[in-house]
Amino acid sequence: MVINEEIEQMKLNGNVLCLDFLNTIYHRFKTPLESYLKNFGDLLCWGKRVGVLSEDQYGVLAKRAAENPTEAEAFFASEAMEIRALLDRIFYPIAQREEVSAQDMEAFNRQVSFYLAHAQVQPLTGGYGFGWSWPENSYFWITAPVIKTAYDFLMSDQLRRIGSCPKCGWLFLDVTKNGKRRWCSMEDCGSAAKAKDYYHRHREA
Ligand SMILES: [Zn+2]
C-alpha cells in the first residue's frame, strides 16, 4: 500500500465530507492551483483517510487500478476532479453569500440524478439505513458519498453556517457556539493573522 503522507496528515476540518473534498484544493488564491490530489492513487488514499473506503475496499479498488491504470486516471480526471470543480462553483459562492449560477445547479442536479439512482435502503441491526448499489470494485464508492453529503448539506439548515478562510479559501461548516469561526485553523492562517494584529496594535500604542 502506498501511503501519501500529505494526505494522511492534511487537516479535515471542513466538518462536512463534501467540504473536506473541496479542501483538497490546498490554497485557493495561489496560482497555479495546488492540490493534495494529483492522481488516482491520491484519491484512493483520501477515500481511506476520510473513511468512505474500508481497508478491504481500498484493496479491491487499488487492485483494479493496478490492472488498468488508464481507466483509473480517467476516472480521477474526468469524474472526481470534475465533481470537485463543480462543487467548488456551488459552495464557494454560497460561502461568500453569493448566488450559484443556474447552469452549475443544473449540472449538480444531473449528478444527483445519476448518483442517487444507486441509493438503497439497507437492513441494519434494529432498523434500516442508507446504502449504495455499486458493485464492490466500483470507483463511485469514493465520489458517491461526496455528492450525497453535498446534496444533504445544500438543503439543510446548516448551510447558512458555511464559511471560508479569508486567507487560503478553505471552506468549513462553522460549528462553534458563537458562530464566529473565521480561519481554516488557528495554527495556520489564524496565527499569522493574530501575529499581524499584535504587531499593528503594539506599533500604534
Ligand atoms: Zn486558511
Boltz pocket constraint, residues with backbone or C-beta under 6 A from the ligand:
constraints:
  - pocket:
      binder: B
      contacts: [[A, 165], [A, 166], [A, 167], [A, 168], [A, 169], [A, 170], [A, 183], [A, 184], [A, 185], [A, 188], [A, 189], [A, 190]]
      max_distance: 6.0
